Amino acid sequence: MEIALYSALILVSAALTFLVVLQGRTAGLQQRDTSSIYRTKRGIEKTIHQATIVLGVVFLVLALIASLPIWSSNTTPAGLISLVGLI
């Protein structure tokens, strides 16, 4: 169960990162158009925006569940051991 939770957390974080990068309009601070700040999101842009919000909430809930001390085992999952070893 614990491994499934961490796997879901990794998948949601990767999808969330992808959606945030997909929303980027300009590279850096090049030609910042102030009129585009207040325009209405339509079509796929609106769907991506809403999916980003939903995945952000799902990520928050999963992170809070993962931080609860409800797991009875005192061992660290195998995936996290290798990550700690890299640091």
C-alpha positions as CSV (number, residue, x, y, z in Angstrom):
1,M,0.0,0.0,0.0
2,E,2.8,2.3,0.9
3,I,4.6,1.7,-2.4
4,A,1.4,2.4,-4.3
5,L,1.0,5.7,-2.5
6,Y,4.6,6.8,-3.4
7,S,4.1,5.6,-7.0
8,A,0.9,7.6,-7.3
9,L,2.7,10.6,-5.8
10,I,5.5,10.4,-8.4
11,L,3.0,10.0,-11.3
12,V,0.9,12.9,-10.2
13,S,4.0,15.1,-9.7
14,A,5.3,14.2,-13.2
15,A,1.9,15.0,-14.8
16,L,1.7,18.2,-12.8
17,T,5.1,19.3,-14.0
18,F,4.2,18.5,-17.6
19,L,1.0,20.6,-17.4
20,V,2.8,23.5,-15.9
21,V,5.5,23.5,-18.5
22,L,2.8,23.2,-21.2
23,Q,1.2,26.4,-20.0
24,G,4.3,28.5,-20.6
25,R,3.6,31.0,-23.3
26,T,6.8,33.0,-23.7
27,A,10.5,32.2,-23.2
28,G,11.7,34.3,-20.3
29,L,10.8,37.9,-20.3
30,Q,10.7,38.4,-24.0
31,Q,8.0,40.8,-25.3
32,R,5.7,40.7,-22.3
33,D,2.2,41.7,-23.6
34,T,0.2,43.2,-20.8
35,S,-3.1,42.9,-22.7
36,S,-3.0,39.1,-22.6
37,I,-3.1,39.1,-18.8
38,Y,-6.9,39.6,-18.6
39,R,-8.0,37.5,-21.5
40,T,-10.4,34.6,-21.0
41,K,-9.1,31.1,-21.3
42,R,-11.0,29.0,-23.8
43,G,-10.8,25.5,-25.3
44,I,-7.8,23.4,-24.6
45,E,-6.1,26.2,-22.6
46,K,-9.0,26.2,-20.1
47,T,-9.0,22.4,-19.9
48,I,-5.2,22.4,-19.2
49,H,-5.7,25.1,-16.6
50,Q,-8.4,23.2,-14.8
51,A,-6.5,19.9,-14.9
52,T,-3.5,21.7,-13.4
53,I,-5.6,22.8,-10.5
54,V,-7.1,19.4,-10.0
55,L,-3.7,17.7,-10.1
56,G,-2.4,20.2,-7.6
57,V,-5.1,19.4,-5.1
58,V,-4.6,15.6,-5.7
59,F,-0.8,16.1,-5.1
60,L,-1.4,18.0,-1.9
61,V,-3.8,15.3,-0.6
62,L,-1.4,12.5,-1.5
63,A,1.5,14.4,0.1
64,L,-0.4,14.9,3.3
65,I,-1.5,11.2,3.4
66,A,2.1,10.1,2.8
67,S,3.3,12.3,5.7
68,L,0.9,10.8,8.2
69,P,2.4,8.4,10.8
70,I,-0.2,5.7,10.0
71,W,2.3,3.3,8.4
72,S,3.1,0.5,10.8
73,S,6.5,-0.5,9.3
74,N,9.6,1.3,10.5
75,T,11.5,0.6,7.4
76,T,12.0,3.0,4.5
77,P,10.7,1.9,1.1
78,A,13.4,0.5,-1.2
79,G,13.0,3.4,-3.7
80,L,13.7,6.0,-1.1
81,I,16.8,4.2,0.2
82,S,18.4,4.6,-3.2
83,L,17.5,8.3,-3.4
84,V,18.9,8.9,0.1
85,G,22.1,7.1,-1.0
86,L,22.5,9.5,-3.9
87,I,22.5,12.6,-1.6
